[in-house]
């Protein structure tokens, strides 16, 4: 059965861009007679807040959306992600990284390779790693692209693809060649959360039976990394359908960090859900 999802992070209230993305996925599921899943991606302990989750549920209900219950909250499944990390560690695919963001950025200026492959710091020397562990320094777990490539073999590595039913930001569509180097040695477990976005998302899509990932073009590049994780773990690969990002009158895309007007504020100002749906190109009957 067709199954897709909307997976917001409760780090703020939803805005028009979120509404457009949620309605796009919900409408696709409804037209296919399939499943629409709401997932709360709340693994960031410093930014996620319960009141924002409440607000998300209120906004989506106001828009007229319905979804499967119970809602999966990533913060309730940290043990599941830890088991995946343990599996990848036992395969020798991860390494500890004690470097700070500043350390990484400082190192980019001397990197002999292009920006796409710049964030591949590699493991620390054994002596340095042992010293940092003794000092109790926090560390992240990174996926080693070199080890992943060796584990999969050249034929599989070069044959990695995903199906794009929408378009990427550069017009990419159809069968897309995966470029794992686009993400470098990505962090799969953050220092503060015990897991990172790419691993949690790939895991949950597999567990929840999501076979169509419908989301904004800003996440197109993330597909390359997630497709690699799916292969390493033996998980199925969904079909992807990336859509253009909604932009405001100034031509800029809606974003929480820019303090875009929220759905709650629009609602308080008298806007009806029917009016907003029509403005976004969705009829009242879906």
C-alpha positions in Angstrom: 0.0 0.0 0.0 1.2 3.5 -0.8 2.5 5.0 2.4 4.0 8.5 2.9 4.7 10.8 5.8 5.1 14.3 7.1 7.9 14.5 9.7 8.2 18.0 11.4 10.6 18.8 14.2 9.0 20.6 17.2 11.5 23.5 17.2 8.9 26.1 16.4 5.4 26.7 15.0 4.5 25.6 11.5 4.4 28.2 8.7 2.9 28.2 5.1 5.9 26.2 3.8 5.1 23.4 6.2 1.4 23.5 5.3 2.3 23.2 1.6 4.5 20.2 2.3 2.1 18.5 4.6 -0.8 19.0 2.2 1.2 17.7 -0.7 2.0 14.4 1.1 -1.5 14.0 2.6 -3.2 14.6 -0.8 -0.9 12.1 -2.5 -1.8 9.5 0.1 -5.5 10.2 -0.1 -5.6 10.0 -3.9 -3.7 6.7 -3.8 -5.9 5.3 -1.2 -2.8 4.8 1.0 -1.4 5.7 4.4 -0.5 9.1 5.7 1.9 9.0 8.7 2.7 11.8 11.0 6.1 11.5 12.7 7.5 13.9 15.3 11.3 14.2 14.8 12.3 15.4 18.3 15.8 14.1 18.8 17.3 17.6 19.3 17.3 18.0 23.1 18.2 21.7 23.0 15.6 23.0 20.5 12.6 20.6 20.6 9.8 21.7 23.0 6.5 20.0 24.0 4.5 23.1 23.3 5.7 23.2 19.7 4.5 19.6 19.3 1.1 20.5 20.6 1.1 23.4 18.1 1.9 21.1 15.2 -1.0 18.8 16.0 -3.3 21.8 16.3 -2.2 23.3 13.0 -2.5 20.1 11.0 -5.9 19.4 12.4 -7.0 23.0 11.6 -5.8 22.3 8.0 -8.2 19.4 7.9 -5.5 16.6 7.8 -5.9 13.3 9.5 -3.2 10.7 10.2 -2.4 7.3 11.7 -2.2 6.9 15.4 -0.3 6.5 17.6 2.1 9.2 16.3 5.8 8.1 16.4 8.0 10.3 18.4 11.7 9.7 17.8 12.7 10.6 21.3 10.8 7.5 22.5 12.9 5.2 20.3 16.5 6.1 21.2 17.2 2.4 22.0 16.3 1.4 18.5 18.7 3.8 17.0 21.4 2.7 19.5 21.0 -0.9 18.2 21.6 0.3 14.6 24.6 2.2 15.6 25.9 -0.8 17.5 25.5 -3.0 14.4 27.4 -0.5 12.2 30.1 -0.2 14.8 30.5 -4.0 14.9 30.9 -3.9 11.1 33.7 -1.4 11.5 31.9 1.3 9.6 32.0 4.1 12.2 34.6 6.1 14.0 34.7 8.4 16.9 35.1 12.1 16.1 36.0 14.5 18.9 36.4 17.5 16.7 34.2 20.6 17.2 32.4 22.4 14.4 35.2 25.1 14.6 37.9 22.4 14.2 36.1 21.1 11.1 35.7 24.6 9.6 39.3 25.5 10.3 40.5 22.4 8.5 38.5 23.1 5.4 40.8 25.9 4.3 43.7 23.4 4.0 41.7 20.6 2.4 43.2 19.5 -0.9 39.9 18.3 -2.2 36.7 20.0 -3.3 34.0 21.2 -1.0 31.7 18.2 -1.7 34.2 15.9 0.0 35.7 18.4 2.5 34.0 17.0 5.6 35.8 13.7 5.8 38.2 14.2 8.7 38.9 10.5 9.2 39.6 8.7 12.5 41.9 10.2 15.1 45.3 8.6 15.7 44.9 5.8 18.2 47.0 7.6 20.9 45.0 10.8 20.5 41.7 9.0 20.6 42.7 7.1 23.8 43.8 10.4 25.4 40.5 12.1 24.6 38.6 9.2 26.0 40.5 9.3 29.2 39.8 13.0 29.4 36.1 12.3 29.0 35.7 14.5 26.0 32.3 14.2 24.2 32.4 12.6 20.7 30.2 12.0 17.7 30.1 8.8 15.6 30.8 9.3 11.9 30.2 7.0 9.0 33.4 6.2 7.2 32.8 6.4 3.4 36.0 4.6 2.7 35.0 1.7 5.0 31.5 1.6 3.6 32.8 1.5 0.1 35.1 -1.4 0.9 32.3 -3.3 2.7 29.8 -3.0 -0.1 32.3 -3.6 -2.9 32.8 -1.5 -6.1 29.9 -3.0 -8.0 27.3 -2.2 -5.4 28.9 1.2 -4.6 28.8 2.3 -8.2 25.3 0.8 -8.7 23.6 2.7 -5.9 20.6 4.7 -7.2 17.2 6.0 -6.2 14.0 6.8 -8.1 13.0 10.5 -8.1 9.4 11.1 -9.2 9.6 14.8 -8.5 12.5 17.0 -9.3 15.7 18.0 -7.4 16.8 21.6 -7.2 18.7 21.2 -10.5 15.8 19.5 -12.3 17.1 16.0 -11.4 14.4 13.3 -12.0 14.1 9.6 -12.9 16.8 7.2 -11.8 19.4 9.1 -9.9 23.0 7.9 -9.3 23.8 8.1 -5.6 26.8 10.2 -4.7 27.6 9.3 -1.1 30.6 11.7 -1.2 28.1 14.6 -1.3 27.6 14.2 2.5 31.2 13.3 3.4 31.7 11.2 6.6 28.3 12.2 8.0 27.6 12.2 11.7 25.2 9.3 12.6 25.3 10.0 16.4 25.5 13.5 17.7 27.5 14.3 20.9 24.4 15.6 22.6 21.6 13.3 21.3 23.0 9.9 20.8 21.6 9.8 17.2 21.5 12.1 14.2 19.0 13.0 11.6 20.1 10.7 8.7 20.1 7.5 10.7 16.9 8.2 12.6 15.0 9.1 9.3 16.3 6.1 7.4 15.4 3.8 10.3 11.9 5.1 10.8 11.0 5.1 7.1 11.9 1.4 7.1 10.1 0.5 10.3 7.0 2.5 9.4 6.8 1.0 5.9 7.2 4.3 4.1 7.5 3.6 0.4 7.1 7.2 -0.9 9.1 10.0 0.7 7.4 13.3 -0.3 9.3 16.4 0.9 10.9 19.7 -0.1 13.8 20.0 -2.5 16.0 21.3 0.3 16.3 17.7 1.4 17.2 16.3 -2.0 20.9 16.0 -1.2 20.1 14.1 2.0 18.7 11.3 -0.1 22.2 10.3 -1.2 23.3 9.7 2.4 20.1 8.0 3.4 20.2 5.7 0.4 23.7 4.5 1.5 22.5 3.9 5.0 19.5 1.9 3.7 21.9 -0.3 1.7 24.3 -0.9 4.6 21.4 -1.9 6.8 19.5 -4.0 4.2 16.5 -1.7 4.4 14.2 -1.0 1.3 14.6 2.2 -0.6 11.4 4.3 -0.9 10.5 6.2 -4.1 11.3 9.9 -3.6 9.2 12.8 -4.7 10.8 16.2 -3.9 8.7 19.3 -4.5 9.7 22.9 -5.0 9.8 25.1 -1.9 7.1 27.6 -1.2 8.3 31.1 -1.3 6.9 34.4 0.1 6.3 37.6 -1.8 9.9 38.5 -1.4 11.0 35.4 -3.2 12.6 33.8 -0.1 11.5 30.4 1.1 9.6 30.2 4.3 11.8 29.2 7.2 11.6 29.1 11.0 14.9 30.8 11.4 13.6 33.8 9.4 10.6 34.0 11.8 8.2 33.4 9.0 4.6 34.2 9.9 3.2 31.1 11.5 -0.1 29.3 10.8 -1.2 30.1 14.4 -0.7 33.8 13.7 -2.5 33.6 10.4 -5.4 31.8 12.1 -5.5 34.4 14.9 -5.7 37.1 12.1 -8.9 35.5 10.8 -7.5 33.4 7.9 -9.6 30.2 7.4 -8.2 26.8 6.5 -10.2 26.7 3.3 -8.7 30.0 2.2 -5.2 28.9 2.9 -5.7 25.6 1.2 -7.0 27.3 -1.9 -4.1 29.8 -1.8 -1.7 26.8 -1.7 -3.5 25.1 -4.6 -5.4 22.4 -2.7 -9.2 22.1 -2.9 -11.3 21.7 0.2 -12.1 18.0 -0.6 -8.4 17.1 -1.1 
